[in-house]
Amino acid sequence: MRLSAPIFRLKRKAKVLSRHIDIPLSAALDRIAQEEGFQSWSHLAAKADRRTPARRLLHSFAPGGLVLIGARPGHGKTLLALEILTEARAAGRAGYVFSLEMTEDQARRHLENLHAKPQETSGRLVLDTSEAICAAHIVARTKDAEPGTVVVVDYLQLLDQRRSHPDLDRQLADLEAAARQRGLVLVLLSQIDRSFERAPRALPDIGDIRLPNPADLTRFSRFCFLHQGEIRVDSAA
């Protein structure tokens, strides 16, 4: 059975319902699940977990490369990146999140919403929401990371927002070199230009990536594009 919306949107719908009719969140989640044709939220979550692309994507990402996950706001790029990170940690791999968009509390709540229980995520986790985040900062903080570590960067277009930081293309070159030398899986979230919403296509592509400053996107080995619950993975040309 196909869900009417991504999991994160169904959870948001349940929270609104819980507040609107003053029922426990667990009861609201069950109601939403029943609307989707499942017995309960736990039933829906178990089924959805088997369908999640995160595990499949993680196994397809070769250590030593850059991955871009692009979507318009609200279409699940952050969720997908954190799901991939959670899958990696469940397999005993370390993970890093560098975010110029989220606070540390927001990042932790996102991970908790993914049911990232300590006993299910044995890999080490580092959350960094410093204003100093740029390629040099990321490279320095991951200097002791083991091969296979998943590094999530939120997000591409903010890396060179400070004039004191190198241009975006220089930073991508440094991140690519670090990923290759250390065997990291480096996942960068990316904005998609608003013009895509007028395009006669179901999913964005590389031409829709918003680049306020020039950057060589051939440095990426994989591109994941999301929209309306659909996902497409493209390899670098």
C-alpha positions in Angstrom: 0.0 0.0 0.0 1.3 3.4 -1.0 1.2 6.1 1.8 -0.7 9.3 0.9 2.3 11.4 2.2 5.8 10.8 3.5 6.1 9.6 7.1 7.3 13.0 8.4 4.2 14.7 7.0 1.9 12.1 8.5 3.6 12.7 11.9 3.0 16.4 11.5 -0.6 15.8 10.6 -1.0 13.7 13.8 0.5 16.4 15.9 -2.0 18.9 14.5 -4.9 16.5 15.1 -3.7 15.9 18.7 -3.8 19.6 19.5 -7.0 20.2 17.6 -9.2 17.6 19.3 -7.2 17.3 22.5 -6.2 13.6 22.4 -2.8 12.0 23.2 -0.3 12.0 20.3 -0.2 8.2 20.3 -4.0 8.1 19.7 -3.7 10.7 16.9 -0.9 8.7 15.3 -3.1 5.6 15.4 -6.0 7.5 13.7 -3.7 8.7 10.9 -2.4 5.2 10.5 -6.0 3.8 10.2 -6.8 6.4 7.6 -3.8 5.0 5.6 -5.2 1.5 5.9 -3.1 0.2 8.8 -4.2 -1.2 12.2 -2.1 1.2 14.2 0.9 3.6 13.9 3.3 0.8 15.0 1.9 -1.3 12.1 2.4 1.5 9.6 5.9 2.3 10.9 7.0 -1.3 10.6 5.8 -1.5 7.1 7.2 1.8 6.1 10.6 0.9 7.6 10.9 -2.0 5.2 10.2 0.4 2.3 12.5 3.2 3.4 15.2 3.8 0.7 17.8 4.9 3.3 19.4 1.5 3.8 19.5 0.8 0.1 21.0 4.2 -0.6 23.6 3.8 2.2 24.8 0.6 0.6 25.0 2.2 -2.8 27.2 5.1 -1.6 30.9 4.1 -2.0 33.2 5.6 0.8 35.3 8.3 -0.6 32.7 10.3 -2.5 30.4 13.3 -2.2 26.6 12.8 -2.3 24.1 15.6 -2.9 20.5 15.4 -1.7 18.3 18.1 -3.2 14.7 19.1 -2.7 12.4 22.0 -2.2 11.7 22.9 1.4 9.4 20.4 3.2 10.0 17.5 0.8 12.2 15.4 3.1 15.8 16.0 2.3 16.9 16.5 5.9 14.8 13.4 7.0 16.4 11.2 4.3 19.9 12.3 5.2 19.3 11.6 8.9 17.7 8.2 8.0 20.9 7.3 6.1 22.9 8.4 9.1 20.8 6.3 11.5 21.2 3.3 9.2 25.0 3.8 9.3 25.0 4.1 13.1 22.9 1.0 13.4 25.6 -0.8 11.5 28.2 0.4 14.0 29.5 3.2 11.8 30.2 6.7 13.1 28.2 9.7 12.0 28.6 13.5 12.0 26.0 16.2 11.4 27.2 19.7 10.6 24.3 22.1 10.4 24.1 25.8 9.7 20.3 25.5 9.6 19.2 23.4 12.6 20.0 23.8 16.3 21.5 20.9 18.1 18.1 20.3 19.9 16.3 20.3 16.5 18.8 17.7 15.1 18.3 15.5 18.2 14.5 15.7 17.9 14.7 14.7 14.3 16.8 11.7 15.2 14.5 10.8 18.1 11.5 10.9 15.6 13.3 8.3 13.6 13.3 6.0 16.7 17.1 6.2 16.8 17.3 4.4 20.2 20.8 4.0 21.8 20.7 0.2 21.7 19.9 0.4 17.9 22.6 2.9 17.0 26.0 1.8 18.2 28.0 4.1 16.0 29.4 7.3 17.5 27.5 10.5 16.7 28.8 14.1 16.7 26.4 17.0 16.3 27.9 20.4 15.3 25.8 23.5 14.8 28.7 26.0 15.1 28.5 29.3 13.1 32.1 28.5 12.0 31.0 25.6 9.8 32.8 25.5 6.5 34.9 23.0 4.7 38.0 23.7 6.8 36.0 23.3 10.0 34.5 20.0 8.8 37.8 18.6 7.6 39.4 19.5 11.0 36.6 18.0 13.1 36.6 14.7 11.1 40.4 14.2 11.0 40.1 11.1 13.2 37.0 9.7 11.5 37.2 6.0 10.4 36.6 4.9 6.8 32.9 4.5 6.2 31.8 7.3 8.5 28.8 9.2 7.3 29.0 13.0 7.4 25.9 15.1 6.8 26.3 18.8 5.9 23.2 21.0 6.2 23.5 22.7 3.7 25.5 23.4 0.6 24.4 27.0 -0.1 25.4 28.2 3.4 29.0 27.0 3.4 30.3 30.3 1.9 27.9 32.7 3.4 30.7 34.4 5.4 33.1 36.5 3.4 36.0 35.1 5.5 35.3 31.6 4.1 36.7 30.4 0.8 34.4 30.3 -2.3 32.0 27.4 -2.6 34.0 25.6 -5.3 37.2 25.7 -3.3 35.4 24.3 -0.3 33.9 21.5 -2.4 37.3 20.6 -3.6 38.6 20.4 0.0 35.6 18.2 1.0 36.1 15.9 -2.0 39.8 15.5 -1.1 39.0 14.7 2.5 36.3 12.2 1.6 38.6 10.4 -0.8 41.6 10.4 1.5 39.7 9.2 4.6 37.0 7.0 2.9 34.1 9.1 4.2 30.6 9.2 2.8 30.0 13.0 2.7 26.3 13.9 2.2 25.5 17.5 1.5 21.9 18.8 1.5 21.0 21.3 -1.2 18.3 23.8 -2.0 16.4 23.5 -5.3 15.5 26.6 -7.2 11.9 27.8 -7.0 11.7 27.7 -10.8 11.4 23.9 -10.6 7.9 24.3 -9.3 6.9 25.6 -12.8 8.7 22.8 -14.6 6.8 20.0 -16.3 8.8 17.4 -14.5 8.0 15.2 -11.5 11.5 15.5 -9.9 14.3 18.1 -9.9 17.6 17.4 -11.6 21.1 18.8 -11.5 20.0 21.9 -13.5 17.6 22.9 -10.7 20.3 23.0 -8.0 20.4 26.6 -6.7 23.9 28.0 -7.0 24.3 31.6 -5.9 28.0 31.2 -6.5 29.7 29.0 -9.1 30.7 25.5 -8.2 31.8 22.3 -10.1 29.0 19.8 -9.4 30.9 17.0 -11.1 32.7 16.6 -7.8 29.7 14.7 -6.6 29.5 11.0 -7.3 25.7 10.7 -6.6 22.7 13.0 -6.7 19.4 12.2 -4.9 16.4 14.3 -5.8 13.1 14.3 -3.9 9.7 15.7 -4.5 6.2 14.8 -3.3 7.4 11.5 -1.7 9.3 10.4 -4.9 13.0 9.9 -5.1 15.5 9.5 -8.0 19.2 8.7 -7.7 21.5 9.9 -10.5 25.2 9.1 -10.9 27.7 11.7 -11.9 28.0 12.1 -15.7 
